[in-house]
Amino acid sequence: MSRRVRLLNGRFDPLTQAQTVDAVFAMISERVRGWLCTVNVSTLMAMRADPWLQTFVDRAALVVADGQPLVWSAPLFGGRLPERVAGIDLIDDLCGRAEATGTGVYLLGSTSTALAMAMSNLRGRYPGLRLDGADGYFAAADAPVRADEIRASGAGLLLVGMGSPRQDEFIFQQWERLGAIVAIGVGGSFDVLAGLRWRAPRWVRHAGMGWAIRLVQEPRRLLPRYLSSNTLFCTLIARQLFSGRSRRPESD
C-alpha cells in the first residue's frame, strides 16, 4: 500500500473507493483486525481540538478522505488523494462484497425504526447478505452488552452509525469484545439508507458542496459546526498556500 499522505494534522491512505473495499476485505480474509476512519473537514478540525480523537484516527488501519476539499488540498502538501471515499458510498460496495464472500455485517446505530428500514433496503439490494443490527440508543453501561451481541452474531464487518466521537469511543472502548475484524464509523448513513434523509446529487458532491444539502436538512445542528470547522480549515489552507511551503512533500 502507498505511503500515507499528510494533510494538516491528518494522514490519509491514497485509495480509491474500489481500492478501499479491496483493502477492507483483504483484512477480513487475512483476519487482520483494525478500524477504518472516513475523515471529512469537520472531523479533521475536531481532531485538532481533541487529542483523543486525533490518536484514534492515527491508530486506524485505514484512513480515507471523505470530502472533496481534502482531495483538492492534498497537492498543497506534496501529496495526492485520488478521490473522495464517503462512508455512505462504501456501505453499498462493502455489502455487495460481503454478500459475495459470505461475510456477516452488523449495523449499530440510529433508531430502531430507521435501522429496520435501512436493513430492509439493504436486504432488498443484497438478498444473500448476512445482516444483523441493533439501534444506537443505549446507556454507556450497556455498551459491553451490545459488544457481546456483535461478537455473538459472528459478523466480520461492523458499521457503527452513532456520530463522532460516540461511535469512535464505542469502537475503541469495546474493541477487545467486539469480535468483528473491521469496524467503520459511518455517522448518519443509516438514516440515508432508510430514506429519511437525502443526499446531494453527484455533481453537487463533486463540486464540494454536499455539505450545503446536509445543512438544509439539519441547520440547527450543523450550522455552528460548519461555521467553525470550515472557517478554520480555509484559514489553515490559505496559510499553507501563502507560506512558501506548498510544494514540499509531506508524505510519510
ROROVEX-119737 format. One line per field, with one value per residue (C-alpha): residue number from 0; residue in three letters; x, y, z. Coordinates in nm, 2 decimals. Example, Ala and Ser with C-alpha at 12.3 -4.5 7.8 and 13.67 -1.06 7.14 Angstrom:
<recs>
k: 0;1
r: ALA;SER
east: 1.23;1.37
north: -0.45;-0.11
up: 0.78;0.71
</recs>
This chain:
<recs>
k: 0;1;2;3;4;5;6;7;8;9;10;11;12;13;14;15;16;17;18;19;20;21;22;23;24;25;26;27;28;29;30;31;32;33;34;35;36;37;38;39;40;41;42;43;44;45;46;47;48;49;50;51;52;53;54;55;56;57;58;59;60;61;62;63;64;65;66;67;68;69;70;71;72;73;74;75;76;77;78;79;80;81;82;83;84;85;86;87;88;89;90;91;92;93;94;95;96;97;98;99;100;101;102;103;104;105;106;107;108;109;110;111;112;113;114;115;116;117;118;119;120;121;122;123;124;125;126;127;128;129;130;131;132;133;134;135;136;137;138;139;140;141;142;143;144;145;146;147;148;149;150;151;152;153;154;155;156;157;158;159;160;161;162;163;164;165;166;167;168;169;170;171;172;173;174;175;176;177;178;179;180;181;182;183;184;185;186;187;188;189;190;191;192;193;194;195;196;197;198;199;200;201;202;203;204;205;206;207;208;209;210;211;212;213;214;215;216;217;218;219;220;221;222;223;224;225;226;227;228;229;230;231;232;233;234;235;236;237;238;239;240;241;242;243;244;245;246;247;248;249;250;251
r: MET;SER;ARG;ARG;VAL;ARG;LEU;LEU;ASN;GLY;ARG;PHE;ASP;PRO;LEU;THR;GLN;ALA;GLN;THR;VAL;ASP;ALA;VAL;PHE;ALA;MET;ILE;SER;GLU;ARG;VAL;ARG;GLY;TRP;LEU;CYS;THR;VAL;ASN;VAL;SER;THR;LEU;MET;ALA;MET;ARG;ALA;ASP;PRO;TRP;LEU;GLN;THR;PHE;VAL;ASP;ARG;ALA;ALA;LEU;VAL;VAL;ALA;ASP;GLY;GLN;PRO;LEU;VAL;TRP;SER;ALA;PRO;LEU;PHE;GLY;GLY;ARG;LEU;PRO;GLU;ARG;VAL;ALA;GLY;ILE;ASP;LEU;ILE;ASP;ASP;LEU;CYS;GLY;ARG;ALA;GLU;ALA;THR;GLY;THR;GLY;VAL;TYR;LEU;LEU;GLY;SER;THR;SER;THR;ALA;LEU;ALA;MET;ALA;MET;SER;ASN;LEU;ARG;GLY;ARG;TYR;PRO;GLY;LEU;ARG;LEU;ASP;GLY;ALA;ASP;GLY;TYR;PHE;ALA;ALA;ALA;ASP;ALA;PRO;VAL;ARG;ALA;ASP;GLU;ILE;ARG;ALA;SER;GLY;ALA;GLY;LEU;LEU;LEU;VAL;GLY;MET;GLY;SER;PRO;ARG;GLN;ASP;GLU;PHE;ILE;PHE;GLN;GLN;TRP;GLU;ARG;LEU;GLY;ALA;ILE;VAL;ALA;ILE;GLY;VAL;GLY;GLY;SER;PHE;ASP;VAL;LEU;ALA;GLY;LEU;ARG;TRP;ARG;ALA;PRO;ARG;TRP;VAL;ARG;HIS;ALA;GLY;MET;GLY;TRP;ALA;ILE;ARG;LEU;VAL;GLN;GLU;PRO;ARG;ARG;LEU;LEU;PRO;ARG;TYR;LEU;SER;SER;ASN;THR;LEU;PHE;CYS;THR;LEU;ILE;ALA;ARG;GLN;LEU;PHE;SER;GLY;ARG;SER;ARG;ARG;PRO;GLU;SER;ASP
east: 0.00;0.12;0.25;0.00;-0.04;-0.01;-0.27;-0.25;-0.29;-0.43;-0.26;-0.46;-0.43;-0.43;-0.71;-1.00;-1.33;-1.27;-0.92;-1.07;-1.32;-1.03;-0.82;-1.11;-1.17;-0.80;-0.80;-1.11;-0.96;-0.63;-0.80;-0.61;-0.82;-0.85;-1.08;-1.13;-1.19;-1.36;-1.24;-1.40;-1.32;-1.53;-1.36;-1.01;-1.07;-1.22;-0.91;-0.70;-0.90;-0.94;-0.61;-0.80;-0.98;-0.66;-0.50;-0.79;-0.77;-0.39;-0.42;-0.67;-0.57;-0.71;-0.79;-0.97;-1.07;-1.45;-1.45;-1.38;-1.19;-0.94;-0.88;-0.83;-0.60;-0.37;-0.13;-0.06;0.11;0.30;0.07;-0.23;-0.56;-0.73;-1.09;-1.33;-1.43;-1.76;-1.89;-2.24;-2.09;-1.87;-2.16;-2.32;-1.99;-1.89;-2.23;-2.21;-1.87;-1.99;-2.28;-2.04;-1.80;-2.04;-1.91;-2.15;-2.23;-2.36;-2.52;-2.52;-2.69;-2.98;-3.33;-3.49;-3.74;-3.48;-3.24;-3.51;-3.58;-3.21;-3.17;-3.48;-3.34;-3.00;-3.16;-3.36;-3.05;-2.84;-3.08;-2.79;-2.63;-2.59;-2.71;-2.77;-2.82;-2.92;-3.02;-2.77;-2.98;-2.83;-2.67;-2.29;-2.32;-2.49;-2.21;-2.05;-2.38;-2.40;-2.04;-2.12;-2.42;-2.20;-1.95;-2.23;-2.35;-2.02;-2.01;-1.67;-1.77;-1.92;-2.07;-2.14;-2.36;-2.38;-2.20;-1.85;-1.70;-1.95;-1.91;-1.53;-1.54;-1.76;-1.52;-1.22;-1.36;-1.52;-1.26;-1.15;-1.51;-1.65;-1.52;-1.56;-1.24;-1.31;-1.51;-1.61;-1.79;-2.04;-2.22;-2.57;-2.56;-2.83;-3.09;-2.99;-3.02;-3.36;-3.47;-3.52;-3.26;-3.14;-2.80;-2.69;-2.67;-2.34;-2.24;-2.30;-2.08;-1.81;-1.83;-1.75;-2.10;-2.26;-2.23;-2.49;-2.75;-2.69;-2.71;-3.05;-3.18;-3.02;-2.94;-2.96;-2.71;-2.48;-2.46;-2.24;-2.01;-1.97;-1.91;-1.63;-1.47;-1.49;-1.36;-1.07;-0.99;-1.00;-0.77;-0.52;-0.52;-0.47;-0.18;-0.03;-0.09;0.09;0.36;0.61;0.60;0.32;0.55;0.73;0.64;0.48;0.40;0.51
north: 0.00;0.35;0.57;0.79;1.15;1.41;1.70;1.94;1.71;1.42;1.12;0.97;0.65;0.74;0.50;0.50;0.36;0.03;0.00;0.07;-0.21;-0.44;-0.34;-0.40;-0.75;-0.83;-0.76;-0.97;-1.26;-1.24;-1.18;-0.86;-0.66;-0.29;0.01;0.23;0.61;0.82;1.18;1.49;1.86;1.87;1.56;1.68;2.01;1.83;1.62;1.93;2.02;1.67;1.47;1.15;1.17;1.25;0.94;0.72;0.82;0.80;0.44;0.34;0.06;0.27;0.64;0.78;1.13;1.18;1.53;1.69;1.98;1.74;1.59;1.93;2.04;1.74;1.87;2.18;1.94;1.75;1.45;1.33;1.17;1.00;1.06;1.12;0.80;0.86;0.62;0.61;0.50;0.25;0.07;-0.03;-0.16;-0.34;-0.51;-0.62;-0.78;-0.92;-1.09;-1.24;-1.37;-1.48;-1.22;-1.12;-0.75;-0.58;-0.24;-0.05;0.29;0.52;0.45;0.11;0.22;0.38;0.09;-0.16;0.04;0.06;-0.31;-0.39;-0.18;-0.34;-0.69;-0.59;-0.50;-0.79;-1.08;-1.31;-1.07;-1.20;-0.89;-0.82;-0.50;-0.30;0.06;0.31;0.43;0.26;0.37;0.37;0.09;-0.13;-0.09;-0.42;-0.60;-0.45;-0.56;-0.91;-0.92;-0.82;-1.09;-1.35;-1.26;-1.37;-1.06;-0.98;-0.62;-0.38;-0.05;0.20;0.49;0.69;1.01;1.11;1.09;0.85;0.59;0.61;0.58;0.27;0.10;0.19;0.10;-0.23;-0.33;-0.65;-0.76;-0.69;-0.99;-0.81;-0.79;-0.45;-0.17;0.15;0.46;0.58;0.87;0.93;0.69;0.46;0.75;0.80;0.42;0.43;0.71;0.95;1.19;1.25;1.30;1.58;1.49;1.35;1.67;1.87;1.64;1.66;2.04;2.01;2.14;1.83;1.99;2.25;1.99;1.84;2.18;2.25;1.93;1.98;2.36;2.38;2.10;2.16;2.54;2.60;2.31;2.41;2.78;2.69;2.39;2.53;2.87;2.71;2.48;2.76;2.97;2.69;2.61;2.98;2.99;2.69;2.83;3.15;3.02;2.92;2.56;2.44;2.23;2.05;1.68;1.58;1.21;0.96
up: 0.00;-0.08;0.20;0.37;0.26;0.52;0.51;0.80;1.11;0.91;0.74;0.46;0.26;-0.11;-0.21;-0.45;-0.32;-0.50;-0.35;-0.01;-0.04;-0.16;0.14;0.39;0.25;0.24;0.62;0.67;0.46;0.65;0.98;1.05;1.29;1.27;1.22;0.92;0.96;0.69;0.77;0.64;0.70;1.02;1.16;1.07;1.25;1.55;1.57;1.62;1.93;2.07;2.13;2.19;1.86;1.69;1.84;1.75;1.38;1.38;1.50;1.23;0.99;0.71;0.68;0.38;0.27;0.30;0.15;-0.19;-0.03;0.12;-0.23;-0.37;-0.09;-0.09;-0.37;-0.15;0.09;-0.18;-0.20;-0.39;-0.29;-0.59;-0.49;-0.22;-0.03;0.16;0.42;0.27;-0.07;0.10;0.27;-0.06;-0.21;0.12;0.15;-0.21;-0.15;0.18;0.01;-0.25;0.02;0.28;0.53;0.81;0.85;1.17;1.18;1.51;1.53;1.46;1.60;1.59;1.32;1.10;1.14;1.04;0.73;0.64;0.69;0.48;0.20;0.21;0.21;-0.09;-0.28;-0.15;-0.07;0.02;0.27;0.63;0.82;1.18;1.38;1.68;1.74;1.89;2.18;2.48;2.81;2.84;3.10;2.83;2.58;2.67;2.62;2.27;2.20;2.31;2.08;1.79;1.87;1.90;1.56;1.40;1.19;1.03;0.94;1.19;1.07;1.36;1.29;1.61;1.51;1.61;1.87;2.03;1.76;1.78;2.16;2.13;1.88;2.09;2.43;2.32;2.07;2.26;2.30;1.95;1.76;1.43;1.22;1.07;1.22;1.05;1.18;0.93;1.10;0.99;0.69;0.82;0.80;0.44;0.37;0.53;0.30;0.59;0.46;0.11;-0.05;-0.28;-0.65;-0.76;-0.94;-0.63;-0.42;-0.69;-0.66;-0.29;-0.20;-0.05;0.30;0.19;0.13;0.47;0.62;0.47;0.64;0.98;1.01;1.39;1.45;1.16;1.11;1.42;1.33;0.97;1.06;1.29;1.11;0.75;0.86;1.04;0.75;0.49;0.72;0.76;0.38;0.30;0.54;0.37;0.03;0.10;0.33;0.06;0.17;-0.05;-0.28;-0.01;0.01;0.34;0.28;0.54
</recs>
